[in-house]
Amino acid sequence: MPIYEYHCEKCDATFEQITFRGDEEDVCCPTCGGKEVKRLMSASRFMGASGLGSCATGSTSGFS
């Protein structure tokens, strides 16, 4: 499930919310109820076959 991070322009709160395609216009701030929110760029993490953040087994250290 996609969890996105948002920032409220009205009250300056930052929050996370599970949002599906088409539901983005329905996102409102849980602190003040404002609809003036912007989705933030977030770093993604994933679990690969050989552990957290890895993509391929046998890849050179620091690269995946």
N, C-alpha and C positions, 0 to 999 in steps of 0.2 A: 504494500500500500504506500502511495506517495505521501510523505509528510513534508510540508513546506513551511518555511519560516517567513513571517510577515512582520512589517513595521507599521504601526498606526501613526499617521500624520497628525491626528487630532490630539492624542494624549502622550505620544512618544513611547508607547509600550511596544515590546517585541514579543511575539508569541509564535507557537507552532500549531499547525492544524493539518489534519488529513483532508486533502482536497482532490477530487476527481475532475477529469475534464468536463467542462461545462458548468461546474459548481463554483468557479473562481469569482464570479460576480456576486455570489451570496456570502462571501467571506466578510465577517465583521469582527471588530475588536472585542475580545471577551472582557476587557477592563472597562471601556466606556461605551461600547456598542456602536462606535463610529464605523462608517463604511469607507473612509479615506485610508485604505491600507495598500501597501506595496509589497509584492513578493520579493524577498531577498535572495541573493545568490548564496548558496550553502555548499560546503564541501560534502561530497558523498563518500560513504564508506561501505565496503562490502566484504563478505567473507568468501574467500576463494578456496580452492581445493587444499592448499597447504597452510591456510591460516588467514588472519585478519589482514586485509589490504593487499593480498597477493592475488595474482591472476593466473599465473602459469607455474607449474612445478618445473624446477630446473632452470628458471630464468636467472639472469645475472643479478646479483644483489643491487638493489636500488632501481631496478627496471622490471616492468611487467608487461 
